[in-house]
Structures are given as C-alpha cells and as structure tokens.
C-alpha cells in the first residue's frame, strides 16, 4: 500500500533474507521508486485484462524514472506467497478469485 518494503525476502526453500544476496541492499524499509505511478500503471493494465483475476506483474523502473511493464504472468508462483509469513493465503485467493 505504501511502496515501502516491510518484510524480509523469502526464497523457494523458505530461507529469509534481510539483505539482497548480491547488491546487499536492505529489504526492510526500502522505498520503491515511482510507487504511485507504478501502482497506477498496473491498475490501468489490469483493466485491459478484465477476465483474469490473478496476475503477477514484472515491472521495470528505467534510469529516467519511467515505469515500464515487462510482462504479465498468469501463473505467478502462488506457492511463494504461501510461505512468506507461514500463514498461507488461501482465504485471500478465495475472496478475490471468487472461489468457494
């Protein structure tokens, strides 16, 4: 909601990282540049693909601070979201995907 990262990163094996393994940038507290523009770009793109209820967006922010959509992933690795906080996200998916 804010564009500020509030958790550590998690890999496919559930290992947590407070710092990026190659750049050593700290995750928690990291402010994503152009957050409002990025958010608006994705919301507008979602309107173009209305029947799809779950998309993972790959977004780039260029050196001149422009937001670019790289690709939309229609199977974006929901298993990773499930392990982020060890509580699962099935109830959220059911709500937003219209599952019963």
N, CA, C and O of each residue as an XYZ file, in Angstrom:
400
protein
N       0.811     -1.212      0.000
C       0.000      0.000      0.000
C       0.846      1.264      0.000
O       0.417      2.286     -0.535
N       2.037      1.219      0.587
C       2.828      2.433      0.749
C       4.019      2.513     -0.196
O       4.568      3.596     -0.398
N       4.425      1.397     -0.774
C       5.627      1.379     -1.594
C       6.895      1.205     -0.784
O       8.000      1.323     -1.314
N       6.737      0.923      0.507
C       7.895      0.676      1.363
C       7.871     -0.795      1.776
O       6.869     -1.280      2.301
N       8.966     -1.497      1.539
C       9.052     -2.921      1.862
C       9.056     -3.086      3.386
O       9.813     -2.426      4.097
N       8.191     -3.982      3.865
C       8.041     -4.136      5.313
C       8.458     -5.513      5.829
O       8.366     -5.781      7.027
N       8.916     -6.384      4.933
C       9.340     -7.720      5.364
C      10.640     -8.102      4.668
O      11.057     -7.469      3.698
N      11.258     -9.136      5.180
C      12.437     -9.678      4.512
C      11.984    -10.451      3.276
O      10.796    -10.731      3.112
N      12.924    -10.788      2.421
C      12.631    -11.592      1.239
C      12.681    -13.072      1.625
O      13.319    -13.441      2.611
N      12.007    -13.908      0.845
C      11.957    -15.344      1.107
C      12.199    -16.081     -0.203
O      11.603    -15.749     -1.228
N      13.076    -17.083     -0.169
C      13.291    -17.865     -1.386
C      12.374    -19.081     -1.408
O      11.573    -19.275     -0.493
N      12.488    -19.890     -2.438
C      11.602    -21.051     -2.621
C      11.732    -22.082     -1.505
O      10.828    -22.891     -1.296
N      12.841    -22.055     -0.798
C      13.060    -23.012      0.284
C      12.661    -22.460      1.649
O      12.849    -23.117      2.673
N      12.107    -21.246      1.652
C      11.685    -20.645      2.905
C      12.794    -19.902      3.639
O      12.580    -19.421      4.751
N      13.983    -19.801      3.031
C      15.079    -19.067      3.657
C      14.812    -17.570      3.528
O      14.471    -17.081      2.451
N      14.972    -16.850      4.637
C      14.707    -15.408      4.669
C      15.998    -14.616      4.477
O      17.076    -15.024      4.908
N      15.849    -13.475      3.817
C      16.975    -12.585      3.561
C      16.607    -11.172      3.986
O      15.591    -10.635      3.543
N      17.423    -10.567      4.841
C      17.237     -9.162      5.195
C      17.920     -8.255      4.179
O      17.547     -7.094      4.010
N      18.944     -8.815      3.495
C      19.705     -8.056      2.505
C      19.739     -8.834      1.202
O      19.778    -10.064      1.215
N      19.724     -8.132      0.076
C      19.836     -8.775     -1.230
C      21.179     -9.494     -1.311
O      22.203     -8.918     -0.941
N      21.199    -10.740     -1.786
C      22.439    -11.532     -1.741
C      23.577    -11.011     -2.617
O      24.731    -11.350     -2.353
N      23.310    -10.208     -3.643
C      24.412     -9.702     -4.464
C      24.627     -8.196     -4.329
O      25.768     -7.735     -4.357
N      23.550     -7.424     -4.184
C      23.723     -5.963     -4.064
C      23.862     -5.527     -2.608
O      24.325     -4.421     -2.327
N      23.462     -6.396     -1.688
C      23.496     -6.131     -0.248
C      22.559     -4.996      0.177
O      22.688     -4.459      1.277
N      21.622     -4.636     -0.696
C      20.621     -3.623     -0.331
C      19.695     -4.220      0.724
O      19.280     -5.374      0.617
N      19.382     -3.436      1.728
C      18.483     -3.899      2.782
C      17.047     -3.883      2.269
O      16.617     -2.905      1.656
N      16.302     -4.964      2.516
C      14.922     -5.045      2.051
C      13.974     -4.224      2.909
O      13.229     -3.394      2.388
N      13.994     -4.443      4.207
C      13.044     -3.768      5.091
C      13.339     -2.271      5.099
O      14.462     -1.842      5.366
N      12.313     -1.496      4.802
C      12.460     -0.046      4.749
C      12.792      0.487      3.366
O      12.799      1.700      3.154
N      13.070     -0.413      2.413
C      13.380      0.007      1.052
C      12.155      0.674      0.429
O      11.069      0.096      0.425
N      12.325      1.881     -0.093
C      11.225      2.590     -0.737
C      11.301      2.348     -2.225
O      12.310      2.655     -2.860
N      10.238      1.798     -2.784
C      10.183      1.527     -4.215
C       9.992      2.854     -4.944
O       9.040      3.581     -4.660
N      10.886      3.179     -5.881
C      10.773      4.452     -6.596
C       9.496      4.513     -7.437
O       8.995      3.484     -7.890
N       8.988      5.697     -7.637
C       7.836      5.940     -8.525
C       6.620      5.121     -8.108
O       5.839      4.696     -8.960
N       6.452      4.899     -6.818
C       5.403      3.987     -6.344
C       4.016      4.350     -6.855
O       3.299      3.476     -7.342
N       3.626      5.597     -6.757
C       2.269      5.980     -7.186
C       2.075      5.760     -8.676
O       1.026      5.272     -9.097
N       3.071      6.115     -9.483
C       2.984      5.891    -10.924
C       2.966      4.395    -11.238
O       2.206      3.945    -12.095
N       3.799      3.634    -10.546
C       3.843      2.187    -10.747
C       2.474      1.574    -10.456
O       1.950      0.786    -11.243
N       1.919      1.944     -9.334
C       0.611      1.419     -8.927
C      -0.473      1.777     -9.948
O      -1.284      0.929    -10.322
N      -0.483      3.018    -10.388
C      -1.474      3.461    -11.367
C      -1.305      2.730    -12.695
O      -2.293      2.366    -13.333
N      -0.061      2.515    -13.116
C       0.209      1.793    -14.366
C      -0.350      0.379    -14.303
O      -0.987     -0.081    -15.251
N      -0.117     -0.310    -13.197
C      -0.610     -1.681    -13.053
C      -2.140     -1.701    -12.983
O      -2.773     -2.564    -13.591
N      -2.729     -0.774    -12.259
C      -4.202     -0.725    -12.180
C      -4.818     -0.496    -13.557
O      -5.831     -1.110    -13.890
N      -4.224      0.369    -14.351
C      -4.724      0.608    -15.708
C      -4.540     -0.634    -16.589
O      -5.422     -0.970    -17.378
N      -3.405     -1.307    -16.455
C      -3.160     -2.519    -17.239
C      -4.157     -3.612    -16.871
O      -4.598     -4.372    -17.733
N      -4.509     -3.689    -15.593
C      -5.478     -4.699    -15.155
C      -6.824     -4.520    -15.854
O      -7.510     -5.502    -16.140
N      -7.200     -3.288    -16.125
C      -8.478     -3.015    -16.798
C      -8.499     -3.559    -18.217
O      -9.569     -3.795    -18.778
N      -7.324     -3.758    -18.800
C      -7.229     -4.271    -20.168
C      -7.368     -5.784    -20.210
O      -7.599     -6.355    -21.276
N      -7.231     -6.441    -19.062
C      -7.269     -7.902    -18.993
C      -8.324     -8.297    -17.958
O      -8.030     -9.050    -17.029
N      -9.523     -7.804    -18.111
C     -10.561     -7.952    -17.094
C     -10.909     -9.377    -16.679
O     -11.086     -9.615    -15.484
N     -11.016    -10.343    -17.598
C     -11.447    -11.668    -17.138
C     -10.428    -12.376    -16.236
O     -10.789    -13.305    -15.514
N      -9.173    -11.952    -16.269
C      -8.134    -12.598    -15.472
C      -8.167    -12.010    -14.065
O      -8.141    -10.792    -13.890
N      -8.225    -12.893    -13.062
C      -8.363    -12.411    -11.685
C      -7.068    -12.430    -10.892
O      -7.017    -11.903     -9.780
N      -6.023    -13.028    -11.443
C      -4.760    -13.109    -10.693
C      -3.611    -12.994    -11.675
O      -3.451    -13.849    -12.546
N      -2.804    -11.941    -11.544
C      -1.682    -11.699    -12.442
C      -0.477    -11.281    -11.613
O      -0.606    -10.506    -10.665
N       0.673    -11.789    -11.966
C       1.921    -11.307    -11.387
C       2.596    -10.413    -12.410
O       2.895    -10.856    -13.519
N       2.837     -9.173    -12.055
C       3.418     -8.204    -12.988
C       4.922     -8.094    -12.774
O       5.388     -7.964    -11.643
N       5.677     -8.147    -13.871
C       7.101     -7.824    -13.837
C       7.211     -6.380    -14.312
O       6.837     -6.055    -15.439
N       7.723     -5.526    -13.447
C       7.783     -4.090    -13.710
C       9.240     -3.629    -13.664
O      10.020     -4.093    -12.832
N       9.596     -2.723    -14.554
C      10.923     -2.105    -14.538
C      10.751     -0.607    -14.321
O       9.798      0.002    -14.808
N      11.678     -0.034    -13.590
C      11.741      1.416    -13.457
C      13.036      1.823    -14.144
O      14.126      1.439    -13.722
N      12.900      2.600    -15.201
C      14.055      2.956    -16.024
C      14.943      3.982    -15.320
O      14.563      4.550    -14.295
N      16.113      4.208    -15.877
C      17.057      5.151    -15.280
C      16.517      6.576    -15.250
O      16.976      7.399    -14.458
N      15.539      6.872    -16.114
C      14.924      8.202    -16.084
C      13.569      8.183    -15.357
O      12.706      9.030    -15.589
N      13.412      7.179    -14.463
C      12.232      7.057    -13.583
C      10.908      6.919    -14.323
O       9.900      7.513    -13.941
N      10.928      6.136    -15.373
C       9.682      5.797    -16.064
C       9.331      4.359    -15.707
O      10.208      3.507    -15.570
N       8.042      4.105    -15.559
C       7.554      2.777    -15.215
C       7.245      2.029    -16.509
O       6.513      2.529    -17.363
N       7.798      0.847    -16.644
C       7.579      0.014    -17.836
C       7.104     -1.373    -17.405
O       7.681     -1.980    -16.502
N       6.063     -1.864    -18.048
C       5.624     -3.237    -17.816
C       6.491     -4.149    -18.675
O       6.563     -3.985    -19.892
N       7.141     -5.101    -18.041
C       7.969     -6.061    -18.754
C       7.095     -7.201    -19.262
O       7.153     -7.573    -20.434
N       6.283     -7.749    -18.358
C       5.375     -8.833    -18.749
C       4.339     -9.053    -17.663
O       4.501     -8.634    -16.517
N       3.266     -9.729    -18.066
C       2.225    -10.165    -17.133
C       2.309    -11.683    -17.058
O       2.330    -12.361    -18.085
N       2.356    -12.212    -15.844
C       2.452    -13.657    -15.641
C       1.118    -14.171    -15.114
O       0.655    -13.744    -14.056
N       0.514    -15.077    -15.847
C      -0.798    -15.575    -15.464
C      -0.721    -16.766    -14.526
O      -1.754    -17.261    -14.075
N       0.475    -17.231    -14.226
C       0.690    -18.258    -13.211
C       1.908    -17.821    -12.402
O       2.989    -18.389    -12.558
N       1.740    -16.800    -11.525
C       2.890    -16.123    -10.931
C       3.480    -16.733     -9.673
O       3.961    -15.990     -8.818
N       3.468    -18.016     -9.524
C       4.145    -18.625     -8.380
C       3.451    -18.381     -7.058
O       4.045    -17.852     -6.119
N       2.201    -18.767     -6.991
C       1.436    -18.565     -5.762
C       2.060    -19.303     -4.586
O       1.839    -18.935     -3.433
N       2.839    -20.347     -4.872
C       3.482    -21.096     -3.777
C       4.434    -20.218     -2.975
O       4.579    -20.412     -1.768
N       5.089    -19.249     -3.630
C       5.984    -18.355     -2.893
C       5.205    -17.456     -1.942
O       5.650    -17.201     -0.823
N       4.065    -16.984     -2.373
C       3.254    -16.138     -1.494
C       2.777    -16.904     -0.274
O       2.607    -16.324      0.798
N       2.564    -18.178     -0.424
C       2.090    -19.000      0.683
C       3.127    -19.112      1.803
O       2.756    -19.279      2.964
N       4.427    -19.022      1.475
C       5.447    -19.238      2.500
C       5.970    -17.945      3.115
O       6.762    -17.992      4.056
N       5.548    -16.802      2.606
C       6.102    -15.528      3.077
C       5.948    -15.358      4.579
O       6.912    -15.018      5.264
N       4.756    -15.588      5.096
C       4.570    -15.388      6.536
C       4.134    -16.667      7.250
O       3.704    -16.631      8.403
N       4.250    -17.790      6.552
C       3.913    -19.105      7.115
C       2.463    -19.218      7.580
O       2.144    -20.079      8.400
N       1.583    -18.359      7.066
C       0.169    -18.475      7.445
C      -0.690    -18.897      6.271
O      -1.835    -19.304      6.468
N      -0.175    -18.812      5.060
C      -0.959    -19.161      3.889
C      -1.844    -18.023      3.442
O      -2.144    -17.108      4.210
N      -2.253    -18.090      2.205
C      -3.049    -17.016      1.616
C      -4.325    -17.538      0.956
O      -4.967    -16.812      0.197
N      -4.697    -18.775      1.231
C      -5.843    -19.364      0.554
C      -7.117    -18.553      0.759
O      -7.900    -18.395     -0.178
N      -7.336    -18.048      1.943
C      -8.565    -17.279      2.180
C      -8.585    -16.001      1.343
O      -9.647    -15.578      0.886
N      -7.434    -15.392      1.141
C      -7.358    -14.189      0.303
C      -7.642    -14.556     -1.152
O      -8.400    -13.862     -1.830
N      -7.035    -15.646     -1.635
C      -7.292    -16.081     -3.009
C      -8.768    -16.377     -3.215
O      -9.346    -15.984     -4.228
N      -9.376    -17.061     -2.271
C     -10.796    -17.394     -2.394
C     -11.634    -16.136     -2.529
O     -12.549    -16.077     -3.351
N     -11.323    -15.135     -1.728
C     -12.089    -13.887     -1.754
C     -11.954    -13.192     -3.121
O     -12.957    -12.837     -3.740
N     -10.726    -13.004     -3.579
C     -10.502    -12.219     -4.786
C     -10.687    -13.000     -6.079
O     -10.954    -12.407     -7.124
N     -10.551    -14.293     -6.023
C     -10.727    -15.096     -7.235
C     -12.139    -15.656     -7.360
O     -12.480    -16.291     -8.358
N     -12.950    -15.416     -6.342
C     -14.330    -15.891     -6.397
C     -14.466    -17.377     -6.159
O     -15.458    -17.985     -6.560
N     -13.471    -17.972     -5.505
C     -13.533    -19.403     -5.183
C     -14.430    -19.609     -3.986
O     -14.557    -18.726     -3.138
N     -15.050    -20.764     -3.914
C     -15.911    -21.073     -2.757
C     -15.223    -22.006     -1.816
O     -15.791    -22.377     -0.789
